């Protein structure tokens, strides 16, 4: 199954805003995508609660998988999103 | 450290807008059709499961919590509308209708929070709300709710059960996720209310300014807060990085979180809140309300006007330092940090925080200080401030038990690990990091601590003087350490054998007590003779009246909540060093606190 392993680039990790952006993007993908951290069961990437529960921090390696037509394109886009520092974009929050 | 930015984004008089003619204890607020009671019993371990009904009298000790957003405010309490009571389980006849009802409830909650996200002008709040919308729309949650209904549950119980799974996962993860539990509970309460035909829970909207009290506040609540109406926030749960704290700071509203006694606050009670000290005085009179308002105005005026290092009128230096618990606390106007409390990092944890996590937290504070001195106090926990991962059996008198540096007797790895993380953070940021141990009684304990600090690569190691034994043998202590910091709160408690929580004994804990000042004077004198700094980091350091007395005794630094610095700076600047020394001599010869104050006045 096509997969991408990528290091989370957002400084606060896959939390709050970065998680919301990623989940929204995964939810609008044409096929189901799963995400996992090493040693844990893959969870649906369009599930905010499941993605938050991964507890992925900045620098954590995560793997995304998808199967079907266009899987590679979908995964490339999502991997690029994960690798960016989404907190640095549009000002971010000062939490 | 956005205090200055937060304060300037606010109308100067907003949070203290208690019009003089208005009866502050006005009628109970009109809560918009909110059902009473929290989901008692539905979720074991629900935060805020504190029994209500405790009503502290007007003369009681203030309620204590963690001050997370500085400022003074006073006014009548309005409690946030509590969550709906869980209806009794019911037999489901029409599974399809139940499924549709549950799905509609979740959709309605998502839509409502989406509307709030659009309506708020606070970018932080909007972001949090949009994350909540995604949680309410979560397909995994949807499926779990549907599964439970197909297995025979009604919609409210199915929703509660589905959220409970994620709630537990968040709690188990600890840290950031554990603090997001309030978000989940808010979603659950809303969805349960809607699916059982009740209105969504919400915050009160009385027609007068009020102090908002809640078990915890959800982002949906705080996003709608009007700083012109909400004088202060007080919550039973939450932490320094909870929404309540973050949003209170961004709105410039004084806030106290983790205030267990807040469970006893009822609508209409008049309280005075100190958002830096973390205290809530209950049942205050109108004069106190007016006084609090005046203090807040003065605080703002001073903060705007005063700056620079601590100096007597003739230029003698007394360092003015800030007490902080995390990088979120303000340090504006401080020459450094004199007390970095590291307990917050350890609270509510199933395990000790990892090395990396500690390094991040310490480095964040070091970075915020940009090279100014930071005195880090190693973990000050014990049976009085219990931590889940330290298996502490009950002690008959926790204040006299295994707490502070005494924990290292049982678990030296915890202390060594913390020192290593502090050293790593200092190395990474190039910070001037000093470390000190709490609850030192003997020179041998100090020697052991300093050796551990040096082994970790930390050259500036000192200890706190909180135990009279340490003060009595201060010259021997000073041979072991680079500096001393006097914790006046505990030193009072142990010198006078008076529990800090015992309201009846408050006069014994007065920092103007001559016996306490004698011990301070002994330490200061010995420090000067040894050429080593002796500072103060208890409440007394924030007392502008005592500042020139301490300067006259030879104290080299005063560490306090940053908001208190301007008044202390002004008090020092009003006296020459010689005048300070005269004051100190006069105060030490006074017989009691009243006479001591009179001698200083």
Interface residues (C-beta under 8 A of the other chain):
Chain A: X13 X15 X16 X17 X19 X20 X23 X24 X43 X44 X46 X47 X48 X49 X50 X52 X53 X55 X91 X93 X94 X95
Chain B: X2 X123 X124 X127 X128 X130 X131 X134 X135 X137 X138 X139 X140 X141 X166 X169 X170 X173 X176 X177 X180 X241 X246 X250
